[in-house]
Amino acid sequence: MAYLRGCIRGITLLKCMIVLACVLCASEARGASMKPFWSPAEPLSATYVIDVTIDPEGETISGSETITLVNNSSATIEQLAIRKGVWRAGSLTVEIDGEGPPLSPSPEEADADTPILVFLPSPLDPGEKVVLHIDFRGPLPEPWYALTVLQEWHPRLRWGYQTHDDFEVSITAPEGWSLAASGRAESPNGPWRARGVRSFGVALAKDHEVEEAEAGKTLIRCLFTPEGRECAELVLQTAVDVVSFYRSEFGLYPQPFLTIVPGMGRPVGGCPLATGIVAIHGEERFGERDEDHWRWIVAHEIGHQYWSEHVLEPDNPDWLWLGLGIYMDREYARARGISPDVHRGIFNRYIDGVQEGVDTTIERPPEQLADIDFDHNNIVRHGKGFAVISALESVLGRDTFRRIHDHCLAAYRGKCLGAREFQRVCEEQTGQDLSWFFDQWLRSNRYLGYGVASVEKKQDADRHITTVEVERFGALEMPIPVEARFEDGSTQRAATERLLRVSTLQFESDAPLKEVVLDPDGALPLLQKPILDIARQVRELPWTGAGESALTTFELARESDLEGADPWGKLGLTLYDGAYYTEALEAFGKTAEFDDPMWRPVALVWQGHILDLLGRREEAVARYKEAQALPFPRAMRHDQYGLVIDGQWIEERLKTPFERAE
């Protein structure tokens, strides 16, 4: 065995020496100035011709592919990088002109995150092309619910950013399996063809049915289980309507194909799987959600075929494509009379996070993102992502925002559009400096909080004059639409001034005022009452002389979920200081509920003090004895009253009642 291990080590070492020698030879042949790997500023598109065999029962996949790349950049390319993807457990060979080029690291050593460098036999000058022939084999990924889903399943060129590429894929799968892929095919085995797609995905399902429909030039296919047929029929009908609406409204639909597949068993939404493939969850439980849910989720998932597939997203967190995708499905929902509750619900995810006190800052260092311990996906990526886009439309106006939206769809096809670039486009299209908007929404934890501070009504002859003051209590500064509604059904609108804490608006009308509404279109994640940070309010109370402030804070604390012995203990002391004995007794009772080794016995002693002052001596003694039975880590000083509470103090209180010194 030792001899065999030695032979294996020798063979491995020999392989490494051969690879190194090839790399050195290639380097010497080109001279000492061989350039390191680099990525063109403008993405290079490649063509992939793939022949793949999928064996779900044997849990294997094998295939061969040809990658053709034309160097359309202005500089010479000497190395390419290949993303091995899921093939970290599989085999991979590469040939160029019938020869195996030097690779580093070897395919066996590369993992999912480490690209394989391919050293080209000769430099690829601008305008020239190279053709790579790759054979691959490996295990199938674990099933995704009832499907076998292939994402990043084939070797692919890696540039460090996403690209649009062309595909021609022939797929051999066993009989009885329904097939979905990112393309169109004249036969089940293909070839499936797609042009300008971010990713070519494949999904297989056994014992599923398939229905098809046309939406203009787009073929829509729906895979479903027999149990999910009723839902699938609505989903397919809705998809045809959504694609037609989006094409009419936004001028294009990105691809001539779309496949909808079932996902998890619960009706909790959906997700995009690859270019032209989306999943809708819970079709078999169709009756558990109303029709609006199914129509909206179809529009939502199809919206992502524009943002993240047609226009690519480079940022982390990737909030922009989510926000813009939700904006599109909101346009569909409004046009088709779908309840606005779903979009208010998306806002509420973010608002709930704000009220919970989590840091919703979008642009944060990677190490901070890695340490996040709240539902960042729903609160920030989806909730705040949509909030930013909706708020931007409110600021710029619908027509201006739509011009920006449609410009980005046309100008950034196959390119990456990140937040900084999006801000630059907005500023170019409007001629405005919008740093005040993006800095607050993306680079701070501020929230939008405005409320009606006062309404004054006057009548001048037959005219009604209404003066409204709107006050900002949140830190985020933004103009807020305000609508005055009058008793004759008429309305008038105005907007606050973002630079003012209090904006004064005046309306003149024929009829008396009925009500004033902020954000009448429901387009903003607007808090209209201040967030009560009770713990902070308690910390800011003076230890003596707090008076009615202590009582007010106590009443707010009773209605909130104030946690911790420290704030409740301080409330008890400040209430005692103000002679609010009944309230102080309750506050110290709350303090004693927490398993705090210092505060619990002290809180019991203070309950005894107050019960003594209230003339309830037997109850006071019971509290002192309860405190005496607990461990007392150390004495607690109350210098403002000249008191030191310790074991001796408790002994004295058991003998004589507590009296408050004047």
GINORRA-V723969 format. One record per residue. RES is the residue in one small letter. PHI is phi as a letter, one per 30 degrees, with the letter a starting at -180 (* if undefined). NEAR is the number of other C-alpha atoms within 10 Angstrom. D_FIRST is the distance of its C-alpha to the first C-alpha in Angstrom with 2 decimals. Layout:
BEGIN
((RES	PHI	NEAR	D_FIRST) (RES	PHI	NEAR	D_FIRST))
END
This chain:
BEGIN
((m	*	6	0.00) (a	d	7	3.80) (y	d	8	5.34) (l	d	9	4.98) (r	d	10	6.20) (g	d	11	8.56) (c	d	12	9.79) (i	d	12	10.53) (r	d	12	12.30) (g	d	12	14.08) (i	d	12	15.24) (t	d	12	16.46) (l	d	12	18.25) (l	d	12	19.78) (k	d	13	21.08) (c	d	15	22.62) (m	d	12	24.23) (i	d	13	25.65) (v	d	18	27.11) (l	d	15	28.54) (a	d	13	30.00) (c	d	16	31.61) (v	d	20	33.09) (l	d	14	34.42) (c	d	13	35.82) (a	d	19	37.52) (s	d	18	38.92) (e	d	12	40.19) (a	d	12	41.75) (r	c	15	43.75) (g	j	9	44.56) (a	d	9	43.74) (s	c	8	45.79) (m	e	15	43.27) (k	d	13	44.23) (p	d	8	41.84) (f	e	14	41.57) (w	b	14	44.91) (s	c	16	46.62) (p	d	13	50.13) (a	d	8	52.89) (e	c	12	53.92) (p	e	18	51.18) (l	c	17	50.08) (s	c	19	49.91) (a	c	20	47.39) (t	c	20	47.45) (y	c	24	44.55) (v	c	19	44.43) (i	b	22	41.73) (d	b	19	40.81) (v	b	21	38.71) (t	c	18	37.62) (i	c	19	37.31) (d	b	15	35.78) (p	d	19	36.57) (e	d	8	35.35) (g	d	9	31.94) (e	h	14	32.10) (t	b	15	31.29) (i	b	21	33.31) (s	b	20	32.99) (g	a	19	35.41) (s	b	19	36.55) (e	b	22	39.07) (t	c	19	41.27) (i	c	19	42.45) (t	c	17	45.62) (l	b	20	46.77) (v	c	17	50.02) (n	d	20	50.42) (n	c	17	53.75) (s	d	17	53.47) (s	c	11	55.30) (a	b	12	52.31) (t	d	16	49.38) (i	c	23	45.98) (e	c	21	42.89) (q	b	20	40.11) (l	c	18	39.78) (a	c	21	37.74) (i	c	18	36.23) (r	d	23	35.83) (k	d	27	32.76) (g	i	19	34.22) (v	d	20	32.60) (w	d	24	30.01) (r	d	19	27.61) (a	c	17	25.37) (g	c	17	26.24) (s	c	15	25.98) (l	a	21	28.66) (t	b	15	29.70) (v	b	22	32.83) (e	b	16	35.02) (i	b	16	38.30) (d	h	11	40.31) (g	i	9	37.43) (e	c	11	35.06) (g	d	17	32.34) (p	d	21	33.72) (p	d	23	31.69) (l	b	22	30.57) (s	a	18	29.83) (p	d	16	27.83) (s	d	17	25.73) (p	e	22	26.46) (e	d	12	23.00) (e	d	11	23.72) (a	d	18	27.35) (d	c	17	28.57) (a	d	13	31.97) (d	c	11	33.75) (t	c	16	32.33) (p	d	23	34.00) (i	c	22	32.41) (l	d	21	34.45) (v	c	25	35.35) (f	d	22	36.66) (l	d	20	39.43) (p	d	20	39.79) (s	b	14	43.37) (p	e	16	45.47) (l	c	18	47.09) (d	d	16	50.74) (p	e	14	53.30) (g	i	13	54.30) (e	d	14	51.26) (k	b	13	48.66) (v	b	16	44.95) (v	b	16	43.16) (l	c	20	39.53) (h	c	19	37.72) (i	b	20	34.93) (d	c	19	32.76) (f	b	20	31.22) (r	a	19	29.55) (g	a	18	28.61) (p	d	19	29.38) (l	d	22	32.97) (p	d	17	34.11) (e	d	11	35.12) (p	e	14	38.61) (w	c	12	41.55) (y	h	12	43.85) (a	c	17	44.73) (l	c	20	43.66) (t	c	20	40.63) (v	c	22	41.42) (l	c	21	39.82) (q	b	16	40.57) (e	h	18	39.00) (w	c	20	36.95) (h	b	27	36.85) (p	e	22	35.91) (r	b	19	39.06) (l	d	21	40.48) (r	b	17	40.61) (w	c	18	43.56) (g	j	12	43.61) (y	b	12	46.50) (q	d	19	47.26) (t	b	24	48.75) (h	c	22	50.61) (d	b	20	49.05) (d	c	20	49.91) (f	b	23	47.85) (e	b	22	47.87) (v	b	24	45.32) (s	c	20	44.84) (i	b	19	43.21) (t	c	18	41.98) (a	b	18	41.84) (p	d	13	42.08) (e	d	7	45.48) (g	i	10	47.17) (w	c	15	45.87) (s	d	19	48.47) (l	b	22	47.54) (a	b	25	48.70) (a	a	26	47.95) (s	d	27	49.37) (g	l	27	51.71) (r	b	23	54.07) (a	b	17	53.27) (e	d	9	55.47) (s	b	9	53.02) (p	e	15	50.35) (n	d	16	47.50) (g	j	17	49.17) (p	d	19	49.07) (w	d	22	49.74) (r	c	20	51.50) (a	b	25	52.09) (r	b	15	53.53) (g	i	20	53.28) (v	c	22	50.99) (r	d	21	48.86) (s	b	23	46.07) (f	c	27	45.52) (g	c	20	44.58) (v	b	22	43.91) (a	b	22	44.55) (l	b	22	44.11) (a	b	23	45.63) (k	c	16	45.86) (d	i	11	49.24) (h	c	22	51.12) (e	c	15	54.42) (v	b	17	55.57) (e	b	13	59.05) (e	b	13	60.23) (a	a	14	63.25) (e	c	18	64.56) (a	b	20	65.71) (g	i	12	67.32) (k	c	11	64.63) (t	c	18	61.80) (l	d	17	60.13) (i	c	23	59.16) (r	c	20	56.72) (c	b	25	56.16) (l	c	25	53.26) (f	a	26	54.00) (t	d	19	53.49) (p	e	12	56.39) (e	d	13	56.98) (g	c	18	57.30) (r	e	20	59.78) (e	e	16	62.88) (c	d	20	61.25) (a	d	26	59.64) (e	d	14	63.08) (l	d	15	64.50) (v	d	23	61.50) (l	d	23	61.91) (q	e	17	65.68) (t	d	18	65.26) (a	d	26	62.68) (v	d	18	65.17) (d	d	17	67.83) (v	d	24	65.61) (v	d	23	64.46) (s	d	18	68.08) (f	d	20	69.33) (y	d	20	66.79) (r	d	15	67.52) (s	d	11	71.25) (e	d	14	71.06) (f	c	14	68.53) (g	i	12	69.07) (l	a	16	65.68) (y	b	23	62.75) (p	d	21	59.52) (q	b	22	57.98) (p	d	17	59.23) (f	b	23	56.78) (l	a	28	55.97) (t	b	26	53.88) (i	c	26	54.18) (v	b	28	51.51) (p	d	24	51.38) (g	c	22	49.33) (m	d	18	48.90) (g	d	14	51.04) (r	c	14	53.45) (p	d	19	56.35) (v	c	14	55.44) (g	k	18	55.76) (g	a	20	53.48) (c	a	17	51.20) (p	d	20	50.56) (l	c	21	47.23) (a	a	25	47.57) (t	d	28	50.42) (g	i	28	52.76) (i	b	27	50.86) (v	b	23	52.04) (a	c	22	51.45) (i	c	26	54.21) (h	d	21	53.16) (g	i	22	54.65) (e	d	27	56.62) (e	d	21	56.44) (r	c	15	58.41) (f	e	21	61.13) (g	d	12	63.98) (e	d	12	62.60) (r	b	13	63.59) (d	d	9	66.84) (e	d	14	67.25) (d	e	16	67.52) (h	d	17	63.95) (w	d	24	62.53) (r	d	23	64.74) (w	d	25	63.89) (i	d	22	60.10) (v	d	24	60.19) (a	d	26	62.27) (h	d	25	59.97) (e	d	24	56.76) (i	d	26	58.50) (g	e	27	59.77) (h	d	25	56.20) (q	d	23	56.10) (y	d	23	58.48) (w	c	23	57.00) (s	j	26	53.23) (e	c	27	53.06) (h	d	24	56.12) (v	c	26	56.43) (l	c	23	53.14) (e	c	23	52.56) (p	c	17	50.73) (d	d	15	51.48) (n	b	16	49.66) (p	d	17	51.12) (d	d	19	52.11) (w	d	25	55.50) (l	d	27	57.62) (w	d	28	56.47) (l	d	23	56.79) (g	d	22	60.27) (l	d	22	61.50) (g	d	25	60.05) (i	d	28	61.83) (y	e	22	64.98) (m	d	22	64.91) (d	d	24	64.53) (r	d	22	67.35) (e	d	14	69.57) (y	d	22	68.84) (a	d	21	69.45) (r	d	11	72.77) (a	d	10	73.87) (r	c	15	73.05) (g	i	9	74.42) (i	d	16	71.11) (s	e	14	71.49) (p	d	13	70.88) (d	e	11	69.25) (v	d	16	65.75) (h	d	20	66.14) (r	d	16	67.84) (g	d	12	64.82) (i	d	20	62.53) (f	e	26	64.83) (n	d	19	64.76) (r	e	20	60.99) (y	d	27	61.63) (i	d	23	64.79) (d	d	13	63.02) (g	d	20	60.46) (v	d	20	63.36) (q	d	14	65.04) (e	d	11	61.86) (g	i	12	61.75) (v	d	17	58.41) (d	d	15	58.06) (t	c	24	58.55) (t	e	16	58.40) (i	d	21	56.74) (e	d	18	55.73) (r	b	14	53.42) (p	d	9	50.52) (p	e	10	47.05) (e	d	8	46.07) (q	d	9	49.15) (l	d	14	48.39) (a	d	8	44.90) (d	c	8	46.54) (i	d	11	49.13) (d	b	8	49.25) (f	b	12	52.03) (d	d	13	52.36) (h	d	21	52.35) (n	d	15	52.00) (n	d	17	55.24) (i	d	22	57.24) (v	c	25	56.58) (r	d	23	54.92) (h	d	23	57.14) (g	d	29	60.06) (k	d	32	60.83) (g	e	30	59.67) (f	d	28	62.38) (a	e	28	64.82) (v	d	22	64.58) (i	d	23	65.30) (s	d	23	68.13) (a	d	21	69.66) (l	d	21	69.50) (e	d	20	71.39) (s	d	19	73.95) (v	d	16	74.49) (l	d	15	74.68) (g	j	11	76.40) (r	e	13	75.21) (d	d	10	76.35) (t	d	14	74.86) (f	d	20	71.53) (r	d	14	71.36) (r	d	13	72.04) (i	d	20	69.09) (h	e	19	66.83) (d	d	14	67.71) (h	d	13	67.45) (c	d	18	63.86) (l	d	20	62.96) (a	d	14	64.35) (a	d	11	63.31) (y	c	13	59.75) (r	e	19	58.44) (g	i	24	54.80) (k	c	22	55.07) (c	d	19	54.10) (l	c	24	56.99) (g	c	18	56.29) (a	d	19	58.71) (r	d	11	59.93) (e	d	11	60.59) (f	d	15	62.30) (q	d	17	64.56) (r	d	14	65.46) (v	d	17	66.39) (c	d	22	68.54) (e	d	15	70.34) (e	d	12	70.95) (q	d	14	72.30) (t	c	14	74.59) (g	i	9	75.54) (q	c	11	74.80) (d	d	13	72.62) (l	c	14	70.52) (s	d	12	68.45) (w	e	11	70.48) (f	d	18	69.08) (f	d	16	65.42) (d	d	13	65.07) (q	d	19	66.34) (w	d	26	64.41) (l	c	18	61.06) (r	c	14	60.89) (s	b	17	62.49) (n	c	16	62.49) (r	d	18	66.19) (y	b	21	67.56) (l	c	22	70.68) (g	b	21	73.41) (y	b	27	77.09) (g	b	19	79.89) (v	d	18	83.61) (a	d	13	85.35) (s	a	11	88.93) (v	b	16	91.16) (e	c	11	94.86) (k	c	13	97.28) (k	b	12	100.73) (q	b	14	103.35) (d	b	8	105.56) (a	h	6	108.27) (d	c	9	106.43) (r	c	13	103.12) (h	c	17	100.26) (i	c	19	98.42) (t	c	19	94.99) (t	c	14	93.22) (v	c	21	89.55) (e	c	16	87.47) (v	c	23	83.69) (e	c	19	81.65) (r	c	25	78.10) (f	c	19	76.16) (g	d	19	72.65) (a	d	15	71.45) (l	d	18	70.77) (e	c	23	73.84) (m	a	23	74.63) (p	d	17	77.74) (i	c	25	78.07) (p	d	19	80.13) (v	b	21	82.97) (e	c	19	85.05) (a	c	23	88.47) (r	c	19	89.46) (f	c	18	93.14) (e	d	12	95.08) (d	d	12	96.32) (g	i	9	92.73) (s	d	13	92.64) (t	b	16	89.87) (q	b	13	89.48) (r	b	15	86.39) (a	b	15	85.75) (a	b	17	82.81) (t	d	23	82.26) (e	c	17	81.94) (r	d	14	78.39) (l	d	11	79.57) (l	c	14	81.88) (r	d	15	80.91) (v	b	19	83.98) (s	c	19	85.25) (t	c	16	88.77) (l	c	18	89.38) (q	b	14	92.76) (f	b	17	93.61) (e	c	17	97.10) (s	b	19	97.71) (d	d	14	100.41) (a	c	17	98.96) (p	d	18	97.76) (l	d	23	94.10) (k	c	13	91.99) (e	a	12	88.61) (v	c	19	86.39) (v	b	14	82.81) (l	d	22	80.08) (d	h	17	77.52) (p	d	14	79.47) (d	d	11	76.86) (g	i	14	74.00) (a	c	19	72.08) (l	b	23	71.03) (p	d	24	68.83) (l	c	21	71.93) (l	c	17	72.32) (q	c	16	76.03) (k	b	13	75.78) (p	d	13	74.17) (i	d	14	70.81) (l	d	13	71.58) (d	c	15	69.26) (i	d	19	70.61) (a	e	17	68.19) (r	d	10	69.39) (q	d	16	73.01) (v	d	22	72.54) (r	e	13	71.00) (e	d	10	74.04) (l	d	17	76.59) (p	d	13	78.42) (w	d	16	78.05) (t	b	15	81.83) (g	i	13	84.54) (a	d	16	82.35) (g	h	17	85.12) (e	d	13	85.02) (s	d	17	81.86) (a	d	29	79.96) (l	d	19	81.57) (t	d	10	80.79) (t	d	18	77.15) (f	d	24	76.90) (e	d	12	78.25) (l	d	16	75.72) (a	d	22	72.90) (r	d	13	73.96) (e	d	8	73.52) (s	c	12	70.13) (d	c	10	66.70) (l	e	15	67.03) (e	c	14	64.07) (g	j	15	63.73) (a	d	23	65.76) (d	e	17	66.77) (p	d	20	68.88) (w	d	27	70.46) (g	d	24	71.23) (k	d	21	72.90) (l	e	28	74.87) (g	e	30	76.09) (l	d	23	77.32) (t	d	26	79.06) (l	d	29	80.72) (y	e	23	81.86) (d	e	19	83.20) (g	d	18	85.29) (a	i	13	86.47) (y	c	18	84.77) (y	d	20	83.99) (t	d	15	83.16) (e	d	18	80.67) (a	d	28	79.23) (l	d	23	78.72) (e	d	17	76.73) (a	d	26	74.66) (f	d	28	73.74) (g	d	19	72.89) (k	d	21	70.37) (t	d	27	69.03) (a	d	23	68.45) (e	d	13	66.39) (f	d	15	63.52) (d	d	11	61.13) (d	c	14	61.97) (p	d	15	62.17) (m	d	18	64.91) (w	d	22	67.01) (r	d	24	67.11) (p	d	26	69.21) (v	d	25	71.32) (a	d	27	72.03) (l	d	23	73.16) (v	d	28	75.47) (w	d	26	76.94) (q	d	28	77.56) (g	d	30	79.47) (h	e	25	81.48) (i	d	25	82.54) (l	d	22	83.34) (d	d	21	85.54) (l	d	16	87.30) (l	d	12	87.83) (g	i	11	89.36) (r	c	14	86.55) (r	d	19	86.04) (e	d	11	84.29) (e	d	13	81.62) (a	d	26	81.29) (v	d	23	80.71) (a	d	16	78.05) (r	d	22	76.16) (y	d	25	76.50) (k	d	18	75.14) (e	d	14	72.21) (a	d	22	71.42) (q	d	20	71.87) (a	d	9	69.19) (l	c	12	66.56) (p	d	12	64.61) (f	c	18	66.42) (p	e	11	63.94) (r	a	11	66.77) (a	d	14	70.38) (m	c	14	71.34) (r	c	12	74.21) (h	b	11	76.77) (d	d	8	78.76) (q	d	9	81.00) (y	c	12	82.45) (g	i	8	81.99) (l	c	11	79.69) (v	b	13	76.61) (i	c	17	74.92) (d	b	19	73.09) (g	d	14	73.30) (q	d	11	76.73) (w	d	14	78.06) (i	d	20	77.07) (e	e	13	78.84) (e	d	12	81.98) (r	d	19	81.86) (l	d	18	81.67) (k	d	9	84.97) (t	b	12	86.80) (p	d	19	86.44) (f	d	18	85.22) (e	b	11	88.01) (r	d	10	87.65) (a	d	6	89.18) (e	d	4	91.48))
END
